[in-house]
Amino acid sequence: MANLRKTLTKLPHLITFDAACRHNNFTRAAEDLGVTRVSVSRQIAELEKTLGTKLFYRDHRKVTLTQVGRALEAEVSPALHQIAAALQSAAVRAGDTRLTVTTTSAFATYWLMPRLVDFSNQHPEIELNLVVSDRKLDLEAEGIDVAIRYSKTPPLWEKVTPLLRERVFPVYSPNYRPRTGLSSPEDLLEENLLHLSGIYRPGARWPNWFRQCDVTPPPESSGVVLNTYINMLQAAIAGQGIALAGNPLVDPNLSDGSLIKLVGFPEIERDFFYLIDATKSRQDANTFCDWIRDQASITSQFG
């Protein structure tokens, strides 16, 4: 292997050479680098002397690369920019060592956050930055390391794991006073239903569930309309109506008795929650993703 200390004695000269190549002019290269034109000309001349060949044809207005100069530029310029990018990346990592994780507000509230104490106890050395958003963030642009997304199809990332599949079914609170015996889907037509609106796809809503049961759905005006999953579950817990909810998000409420699942009513399988590791094999991301997969496995066993 070459001795870099001896071979790269002209590294500053190569930076000057790169600027001169980009501008085809020593004066503009000097302005770019914040030095004088004489300094640029001198460094190029010293580099040419070291290499034993001319790199530029010179005239009074511009300079033009020789054949050797073009070959050197093709190798040197990409290498210099790669070094600059590596240094910038290292500086970013040194400035923020936190692992940034994003998911939806419902998944964060009902599934992830109750479990994070366990992760912190197991891995106190890993600091998490939780970004909660119901819109699909651009993971690269937003600096996201790990994402948990609810999707009909696998997200287009290299490292994607299907975690949990949602099933939706009717739930209600012990505080709710039903008008019927709640013995069949048709009974729900007489009940106060909690409807989701806004960004939620048809599979999460009452009309789709009723059609799966071969029952004509009632209009949304017959119940209460809410625009977030969290608000809908809170309304159901408060006894305001019957909600169409899904596991695993509703599992804690079923466990503590704050919501009751209607026994014998159809359950509809929907989409998956997918785990995305957007990093290039970061150890803290690997550790967190392994933990998430373990937690999902436990949920699947007891859900």
Secondary structure, 3 states (H helix, E strand, C coil): CCCHHHHCCCHHHHHHHHHHHHHCCHHHHHHHHCCCHHHHHHHHHHHHHHHCCCCEEECCCCEEECHHHHHHHHHHHHHHHHHHHHHHHHHHHHHCCCEEEEECHHHHHHHHHHHHHHHHHHCCCCCEEEEECCCCCCCCCCCCCEEEEEECCCCCCCCEEEEEEEEEEEEECCCCCCCCCCCCHHHHHHCCEEEECCCCCHHHCHHHHHHHCCCCCCCHHHCEEECCHHHHHHHHHCCCCEEEEEECCCHHHHHHCCCEECCCCCCEEEEEEEEEECCCCCHHHHHHHHHHHHHHHHHHHHC
